[in-house]
Amino acid sequence: MSEPRERWRSRPAFVMAAVGSAVGLGNLWRFPYIAGANGGGAFLIPYFIAMLTTGIPLMVLEYGLGQYFQAGAPGALAKIHKRFEWVGWWALLAGTCISFYYAVILGWCWNYLVFSLNQAWGQDAAGFFEKFATHGSKGPWELGGISWAVGPRCRPLPGSRATTRLPHCWAKGS
């Protein structure tokens, strides 16, 4: 016999969790910046259309299916038809990836808080935060001091007969 399912203790707790899941960090800091940089209010029209025609109906559908079938996303969709179970697992994977992303963002926020308490940037705030964000690398092809075989410096070695798609890289100036 299976154990009883856990349930929300109060409606406000569920609403706050649902709002926190639906809103996301992008709506709080990236969306206002992008809207202001690219025309302001005109960007709100496609945003609200997408939210009203896709975002909210899919969220209500997901909550409704979960409540009706008393199961998580993979279980509820599998009860509809076995071939839909992968969609539920995909949703859980997306949520897991978002959780990892949020953990990184929270780490950055913690660092910013600590930096702000002692004004670690000194007189050159822009240079400090650029170095903080990039860790001193020149781009994604040079991350953490490791020069990866991608990016603008990659060319086939002279005289090389390599047939692989991954070219060899050499240091700048050589």
N, C-alpha and C positions, 0 to 999 in steps of 0.2 A: 504494500500500500504506500502510495507516495505521500510525502509531507505536504502540508497545506502551503499554498503560495503566500509569499510575503505581500503585504498591501501597504499603501500609503496610510500613515496615521491621520493625516489631515489634508483637506482639500488645498489650503494655502501652500503646504509643502510641495504638493504635486504641481500646482500652478507655477511656483517659483522655479522648480526643476525644469518644467517644460519651457518656460520663457528663457531660462538660461541656456537650454539646449538649442532652442530655435533662433535666438537672437545672434549669438556668437560674437566673437571679438571683431570680426570684419565690419559688422554693422556699427560698432561703437567707435572705432578709430579710423578704419580705412575708408568706409563709405563716405563720411562727411568730407574727408580730404579729396577723394576722387570727384565727388559731386562739385565741390568748390573749384577744383582745378580744371574741370571739363564742362563748364557751362551751368553749374549750379542746379537750379530747379528743373531744367529740361531733362536731367538725368533721372529725376524722380518718377517720370511717367513710365518708362520701361521697367523700372524697379518695382513699382506698385502693380503693374500689369502682371509681371512674372510672379510676384508674391501672391496676388489674388487668384491667378489662374492655375498655378502649379504648387507653390510652397505651402500655403494653408490647406488646400484640399488633400495633398499627400500626407501632411502631418495629421489631419483629422482621420484620414483613412488608416494610417498606421496605428494611431491610438485606438480607433474603433475596432480594428481587427484584433489587436492585442487584448482588449477588454472582452470582446465577444468569445474568442477562442481560449481565453485565460492562458496565454502562452507568449513567449518572446517572439521576436520577429521571425526567426527561422521556423519555429514550431507553428506559428499562426499561418504563415504562408504555405507550409507543408500540408497543413490540414485543408487548405483550399485545393491544392494540387501538389503532388510530390515534386514536380519539375520546377515549382516556384520557390522551393526552399533556398536555393542559392542566392536569391535576391535578398532574403533575410540575413544570410551570412555576409553578403556584400555590405549591407547596411551596418552590421556589427563591426566589420573590418574598417569601414569608413569612420565610425565613431571612435574606434581604437586609435586610428591614425590621428584624428583630431585631438584626442586626449594627449598623445605624445607631443603634438605641436603646441598645445596649450601649456604643457609642462615646460617647454623651452621658453615660451613667452613669459611665463611666470618667473623663470630663472632670470631672464633679462630684466624684468620689472624689479626683482629683488636687487640685482646689481645696480640698476639705476637709483634705487632708493639709497643703497649704501653709498654710492658715488655722490649723491646729492647731499647727504648728511655732512660729508667732509669736503665737498667741492673738489673732488679729485681731478677735475679737468683743468683747473688753474685758469690761465688767461686764454688758452686755445681750446675752447669747447668743441668746435667743429672738428679739429684734428684729433682730439681725444676720442670722440664718439665714432669717427671714421675708423680709427685704428681698433677701437673696441668691437665694432660691427664686422670688420674684415679680418681681424686678428693679424693685420699687417700683410695679408696676401694681396696679390694683384688681380685676383679673380678666381672663379671656381676651378680653373685648371691648375692653380697653385694653392692648394689648401693645406694649411698646417705645415708648411715647409716642404711638402712633397710635390714634385712637379709631375702632374698626371699627363698622360699621352693624349691630351685634347687641347684645344685652344688655338690661338693665332700663331703660336711659335712652332707648331708641328708641321714638319715637311719631311718628305722621304729623304733618307741619307743619300748623299751623292754616291753614285756607283752601286747603290743597293738594288738587288734584284728581288726584293721582298714582294710577295704577291698578297700579303695579308692586307686587310682593310685598315688595320691600325698602324698608322705611320710611326716612325721613330721620331723622337724629339731631342733636340739639343739645346744647350743653354743659349741665351741671347748673345749675339755677336759672333757666334761660331758658325 
